[in-house]
Amino acid sequence: MDFNELKSFLDSKVLEYNNPKFIESDPIQIPHQFTKKEDIEIAAFLTATIAWGNRKMIIKSSHRMMDLMGNSPHDFILNHSKDDLKKCENFVHRTFNGVDFQYFIKSLRNIYEKYNGLEAVYSKFPEDSNNKNALHHFKQIFFETPFEQRTTKHVSDPMKGSASKRLNMFLRWMVRKDNLGVDFGIWDSIPMSKLSCPLDVHSGNVARKLGLLGRKQNDWKALEELDFNLRKMDINDPVKYDFALFGLGVFEGF
């Protein structure tokens, strides 16, 4: 396929998958349970954090996190007691356990009390073209309170080479506006043009088959290569092609 044919093909796949039917089998259904901005972003952040592996298990574990927080994540983050926190100690999703979940709760309280929320932290560092600095500094702020070393692996850092798939997915959910009912678009401080594709095994493999990615590792350098090529197709909304790459890989076995 030449460039125009490839763009037309991917645009058609975006339309096929970027609709409310996508929500039914995707972890994004968890924050879609809520209407309050803070509830949505906290639910989205926690869900994105454990979004690796079997999607049904991700959704099941995310529901359990919401249940443990009384299905009022913002209120729970701000007002939880030691007893509330203790109820979370047995939570496990793969390598993310109760120790990690308890720290995330405490760190999020620090972020909402000290920095006025997740959006304010992410938008403190707007000078780069792809949120690399914002993601890096977010991790520094997230771990500015006492923590156990094991928990740091659950928040990635692009400065260390990570493609930061889960954080980029979270940003897509929060920032992207298209009125099609999947992404929320509730953050105004970050432009869609700076969003990066949540690069994983599925989207990476499809991107390579389509000639959008040459690098073999799914790391930050690969993400920048993919970003460059997707921005040629839509400089204002490059991450919309995540729907196409993910859909082709997961649903079509492309």
N, C-alpha and C positions, 0 to 999 in steps of 0.2 A: 504493500500500500504506500502511495505517496503521502505527503503531509496532509493534503486536503481530504483524501480518502480516510486517513487515520483519524483526523479530527471529526469528520462526519460520523464515522463508526463509533467513536467514543462518546460524542454528543448524544447519539441515539441510545447508548447504554446508560448514560446519566439519566436521561428521561425515563428509561425503563425501571431503574432502581430507586431514583430519588423521588419517592412518593410514600404516603402513609403505610402502604403494605410492607415496606421495608422495616418498619418499627416492630412488627409482630414477632420477628425472630431475632431481633438485634438488641444488645444491651442498652441502647438508647431509650428503650421502653421504660427503664427505671426512672430517670428524671422526668419522663413524660407523665408520671403519676402526679406531679406537683404543678402548682401555678405560681407560687411565690418565688421571686427571683433567687433569693438565697437558698431556698430548699432545692431548686432546680440545679444550681451550680454545685452545691455540696454533694447532692446525690450523683450528679454527673462526674464529679471529680473522684469520688470513692468508687463508683462503678468502673470508670476508665482505669483506675489504678489496678484493679484485679482482672482487667479484660485481656487475658491470654489463656489459650487452651480451648476447651469445649464450650461453645456459646451457651448451651443450655445450662451448664454448670455455673458459668459466669452470671447468668440471669438469676439462677436459684440462690447463689451466694449473695448477690447484690440485694435481692429481696430480704434475705436474712439480716443483712446490715441495716436496712431500713427498718425492719421490725425491731431490732435491738435499740434503735434510736426513736422508737415510738412513732415511726412514720412522720416525724416532725424534725428533720435533720438540723435545721438552723436553730430551733429552740433547744434541741438536745446539745448541740455543740456549745451554745452559750451557757446553758444552765445545768448541765449534768453534774451529778454528785459522785462521790467515790463509789457508792453502791451501784449507781448506774454504770460506771466505768467497769466495775468488777464483773458485771453481767456480760461484758464483751470479751472477757479473757479467754473464753473457749472457742471463739470464732476462728475458723480455718478455711482458707481457700488456697489450695496448693501450698506455696511457700509463704503466703501472707497469713500471719497468724494473729492471735489475740494481742500479743505484745505490740505488733505493728499497728493493729486497728486502734488500740488504746492511744498509742502515740499520735496517730493521725488525728484522732478526736481532739487531743490536747493541743496539737500544733494548729489545727484549724481554729480553735478558740482564740489562740494567740493572734492569728492572722485577722480574725474578725474584730477582735478587741483593739489591737494595736494598729492595724493597717486599714481597717474598714473594708475588709473582704478580699476575696480571691481576685476579682477584676482589678482592684486598686494595686495589688502586688504585681500582677502581670503587666500592667500598663505603666509601671514606673520606669521601664527601660525601653522606650519606643524607637531608639535610633537605628536599629539594624533592619535589614530587609526581610528577614525570615524568622524573627522571634528567637534567634539563638541566644542572644544576651538575656532576654527575658526569661527563657527557660533555665538558663544557668543561674541567674540571680534568684529565681523562684526557689530553686533547691536550697540555696544558701539561707534564705529567709525561713523556709519550711523547717530547717534543722537548726534554728538559732536557740531553741530551748533544749534542755538535756534529753538525750536520746540514747538508745542502744544501737551499736554499729550495724547490727543485722538489718535494721529498718531502712537504712540509707539506700539499699539496693532497689527499693520500691519506688524511688523517684529518680528518674534518669537525668543525665547531664550531657548535653551535646558537646560541651567543651572537652569531654572525655571520649568523644567519638560516637556516642549513642545516637541512633536515629530518633529516639524519644517518641516512639510510636504512640504510646498511651497518652502522653501529654499533648501531642499534636492532635490526637483524636478528640480529646477534651476541648481543646481550643476550637476545633472545627464545630463541635456541638454548640459552643457558647457564642461564637462570633458570626458564623455564616448566616446570611439573611437571603432567602429566596421565596418565602411565602408558600413553599410546597409541603410544609408540615413535618419535616424530619428534623433538621437542625433548628436550634432555638433562636439564634440571632439576638440574644439579650445583652450582649456586650457591645457598646458603641466605641470604646476607646482603642480598639485594635482593628485596622482595616482588613477586609477579606483578602486583599492582594498580598498580605504578608503571611497568610496561612500556608503550612506545608502539609503534604500528604502523609497520613499515618502509615508509614512504610512498614510492612510486615512480609511474611513469607508469601502470602497470596498475592498482594499487590506488587511485590518485587518480582516474582516469577512472571506475572502477566506483563509487567512493564518491560522486562527483558525480551520476552517473546515478540513484543510489538516494536522493539528497537528504541524504546524510551529510556532505557537504562543499560549501561554496559558494565558497570562495576559489579563484582560478584557478591561482595558483602553487603548486608543490609545495615549500613552504618550512616553517619551524618554526611560523609562525602557522597555516598550514593543518593541520599535524600536531596542534597543540593543539585546533583546532576538531574534527578527526576524533576525537581522544582523548576529548573531552567527550561526543560522541555515542555512541561505542562503550562508554564507561563507563556510560552509561544502560542498556545492554543487559546488561552483566556488569561490575560494579564490581570484582570480584576477579580476573577474567581477561579484560580487554578485548582483549588482543592476539591472543586465539584467532581473532578475526575476520579477521586477516591471511590465514589459510587460505582463507576465503570470498572476500574481495576479490581476492586474487591468483589463486585458482583460476578465478573467474568471468572475470577479465580475460585470463589466459594460456591457459587450457584451453578456455574456452567462448566467448571473443570477445564477452563481454557488452557 
